[in-house]
Amino acid sequence: MPVQFTTDPLPITNQGERHVPAVILVDISGSMGGIPINELNQGLIEFGTALHEDSLALGRAEVCIISFNSSVQTEMSFRPAADYEAPVLSASGLTSMNEAIEAALDAIESRKAEYRAQGVSYYRPWLFLLTDGAPTDNEKEHSARTRLQNAISNKKVVYMPMGIGEHADTGKLQSYYPNDAQTRPVLKASAQNFKEAFVWLSQSLGVVSQSDPNVSDQVQLPPTPSIITVGI
Amino acid sequence: MSFERKDPFTADYNDVLEKHSDDRDTEYVDRQEDVKEEMPAAPEVEAPVYGFADGISFWAFSQRGESHIKNGLPCQDRCAVKMIENTNFLVAAIADGVGSCALSDLGAYIAVHAAINYLESALLSDQEDEFSIPKAEDEIIGDLLRGVMKFAYDEVEKAAVEMEQLLYSLQSTLTVALYDGSTLYFAHAGDDGIVVLREDGMLKLASARHKGEEASSVFPLQSQNTWQFGKVEHTAAFIMATDGVLDAFVRNAAEKNRIYYPFIEPILTQFPKTVEEVKENCLDYYEYMAGKDYRYTVTDDLTLAAVTNQNRLCERILPSFSMEEWNYKTAQYQAKVFAALYPDAQEQHRFAQHRQQQEERQKSRNRKMQNSFDDDFENVQKKEKKKDYQDYSDWEEKNDDLFLIILCFVFAVAVIILILFFFF
């Protein structure tokens, strides 16, 4: 005989309870002009479309977009994926990537503090970094690298760098991993064709949103599209 | 005193799980065999345990969760409950292996059984003096509880050393209860919990959830500085659950650990008089939690243990529950969180719409999941049919094209013949 419940034995789940914060850090320096910036803008639009196709990611993912050239700008502060609006970016200036990394880490820390204050549970935040060159703000490199390495070592952030075009310094992107990291993947794609990377990113956030954190803190991400190679 | 302990799994119980697990179990067994070559595995999850003695009914079980089945992981939950004969004490323990630790199922198994064995031998050896009811003293019990946690910790560590594995690999939570029919004492490490119903009708989560910053993190038995010890007097019933089950019916601390009473209502309102009735209640829950409806929502391993003292439990003390009030408080909390996280006025304006959309998406997702869960085979069939249909449509289109080409060709030949006829 089935158990006799007088009403629904499970309350309605609130899918927004667990948040998946993700910072997308994009290079809009002068070298991104032309096709790459168009690809980037298109990629950001497709990212939003892909998010809307995944109901759980839509309820749980929170996205923040920070761009960097000679300075660092928050294009979109953390907001629910459901309210995501792709910014339109234009390319100019230098590559203040280190300053941007620090800004992203600040944004993540501040968001986590807000979660804690509200008693909101969250998955490990993501930091997706896209660039086509090497940083020009070398004076801030040591500080940014140390902070990011510590954050990765202490499992405070998932770092996901992506170099686009042949001038991307993937070795430099890899150097932001801690030295003892078992794997140090860097995604690579052509500067003419990388917008699919954002669809993959959205799908990956969807997979994390659906994962059960009580089972494991690791998830199997979807395979990267053919236009992206993974260097380790 | 009547006392019954269930024998190992009967075919009936296995059927319940097998019906649900389908062919995924086969994959699990194969993968486990591969693992066994390299590392020791914990014994299979025990059968549900139930009993009825001196008006105290008790039962407990663990089940392998959907995520574990899907990922080929063993059940990392363990539980045990036992009435110590010749004493008036009931002991219970539950543990949940830490997901990211390779041997946490074994760690949970060792922790639970070490705790029960330690308490049993301590209670039996000292029953003549300190532990006899009503002489149980807080100080003695306190030492006993600290002793049980330390013993469980040491036993897990010893196993790790013997197997030349890191202690980290065997990490698990552990919650231990000791009940004399009125006072509940407990020792606790991790994010599992004990929900207690007192004789004055107060229903509350007695233990704290020792979670880390992220959703996946927990302070297990091995985090000694987080161990919690507690005592609840005038306890009429208590329910122990590992985090998957607990989180589904007890909201988080920010929501003041509100308890969704309908989930545990049948435990408290059955009023069993025989061990058969206790068994029935246990198996009803076992079957319900092995079913699809429950597992759509809770995908982690499942452990539930229930103890009720029928001499102290009565209609008068049962909690009242209002679904309207529950929903109102839920909405209120969500609004508060939304306001704090998205202070922008525009965002505020969108809140109602956002929530409505979220609920609709959830309903649609549930429907999708239900369909895919129920009709995997049927869907494949449908896809095949659709493919056949598409192929047929293509074929028809191709045939239409071919017909036109032939028609044109015949027309062209006819024109050429006419021209030739006029010339010659």
Interface residues (C-beta under 8 A of the other chain):
Chain A: M1 P2 V3 Q4 F5 T6 T7 D8 P9 L10 P11 I12 T13 N14 Q15 G16 E17 R18 S55 L56 L58 G59 F78 R79 P80 A82 D83 K112 E114 Y115 R116 A117 Q118 G119 V120 S121 Y122 Y123 R124 K155 S211 D212 P213 N214 V215 S216 D217 Q218
Chain B: G65 S67 H68 N71 L73 D96 G99 S100 K211 E213 E214 A215 S216 S217 D243 G244 A248 F249 N252 A253 A254 E255 Y260 P262 F263 E265 P266 E280 N281 D284 Y285 E287 Y288 D293 Y294 T297 V298 T299 D300 M323 W326 N327 T330 Q334 K336 V337 A340 L341 Y342 E347 R350 H354 Q357 Q358 E359 R361 Q362 S364 R365
